[in-house]
Amino acid sequence: MKKLLFIPLLFICSVCYSAPAQLSIDQNLTADPHDAVFVLSSGNSSFGAKATATPQFWDNFEDGAVDTSANYGTWQSVGLLDLTTGNVRHVNSSYSAHENYTSSGTAGMTSNNSILSRKWFVQYWMFLAPNWDWGTDVGNTHLSNVKWLRFWNPGSVNENIYMDYGWSLDNLGKSTCEYITNPGLQNTYFNITKRIFDNGEWNCVQVEFLDSSGANQSDGEYRIWFNGALIKEKTGLVIMEDYTNLKRVSHLGMYNAGSSGADGNDDVNMDDFYMDTTWARVELGTDPVYADCTQREIQIPTAWATDAITFTCNLGSLTTANNVYVFVTDDDGAVSPGLSVSGAGGAAPGEYDTTVPSLGGQSPLSSATGIIQTTDIDFTLSDELSGVNLNWITTSGNMSVSGVDYASSVTATGTKENVSCTLANVATGLFTPGETVTVGVNTKDEAENQKVYEWSFTIEDNTIRWGGETLTLNGETFTLP
């Protein structure tokens, strides 16, 4: 029977359901957990509802095909995209989608026309090849009018909203509520530029979208993240004016509206398309604070209850050599603080440890005086360590061992039975007679429980020596015990 890791995880938001007081996960991320199944539990509280656990659409092309059959869902269209083994995004990937824009057209995914919704969350990754050139023309030529996301009803309704990079925007992207005459809503510029998509790098774009609740209702909104950073949030939009038809994702990727085509070879790769009709989702990120993540990877839930979520790990290009954190977002967009599930901060599977390490067996004892300088400084710890820092705090700021001065901060690693120190050699200097030495031990265990311990004693003279040092006295050499 698997044990669960328990750690407090509070949702900081004003939503209608109670926040989980504890979150647990059945195991930590291993060196390569890609496609492994993990279970999150919310304790006595709720994750909120998600009618369908799996996303409406998810495609990473690892089935070796770019076609309308996605990993989950069925695309209405994939546009001009084809399959390639070049420029794959991470070590767990063998394929990506590709297009060389030598003409106008859509390279990207269109959600199924039968799935319409007021609310969407979408994301994809994009790689611009070194030969990509946006062009500088102010018209429909070259890549001057590229729409990368559009929400539109599949019928004859002309009202829609899109985001694009092109036209004469002086490299500023914009969103447009098209065919909406409400003043001030036509061209909403935001701080995304053509230049932030650096050639030769994979970049992730994520969007939360909420349509107006009815005609002339100013309650539409969207948020755009680029590589984890929120670059634009817009609320109070009128996206429906003469119609109340719900929308699907008309395309996510790139639609080159330029009638004369691109200038020469302009290659682009795309991967990890995700679309869902709820904002509820699970992600892995690089920081315990969602907004501070420089990279996030969407996860694929396969079961979602108010108290438990099962998801298939999509590690993407994250590495478990560093800390990785899991986040749960509810349908209202409330995001949890991150739960550490790997790296230096990860605890071993089992009941989660919330107890700080204890320190005992200090020698010399606290407040001891007249301590000869051949005395070793010893202590024991109650826990396996991910790291421990020992700070020798003295008047001179240094501690001398066998006549060599050492830095005031030294590191130690090991277990509770044995702490070994690595000392860094610095400039020479000795203590003064009767100086008080304070030893500070900053402990942190593998579950990131941390506590600082300090104790002080007074040394005997101005020459510190430890056991095992070879001394010469009155012409006779001997080794201290």
Secondary structure, 3 states (H helix, E strand, C coil): CCCCEEEECCCCCCCCCCCCCEEEECCCCCCCCCCCEEEEECCCCCCCCCCCCCCCEEECCCCCCCCCECCECECCEEECCEEECCCCCCCCCCCEEEEECCCCEEEEEECCCCCCECEEEEEEEEEECCCCCCCCCCCCCCCCCEEEEEEECCCCCCCEEEEECCCCCCCEEEEEEECCCCCCCCEEEEEEEHHHCCCCCEEEEEEEEECCCCCCCCCEEEEEEECCEEEEEEEEECCCCCCCCCEEEEEEEEEECCCCCCCCCCEEEEEEEEEECCCCEEEEECCCCHHHCCCEEECEEEEECCCEEEEECCCCCCCCCCCCEEEEECCCCCECCCEECCHHHCCCCCCCCCCCCCEEEEECCCCEEEECCCCCCEEEECCCEEEEEEEEECCCCCEEECCEEECCEEEEEEECCEEEEECCECCCCCCCCCCEEEEEEEEEECCCCEEEEEEEEEECCCCCCCCCCEEEECCEEEECC
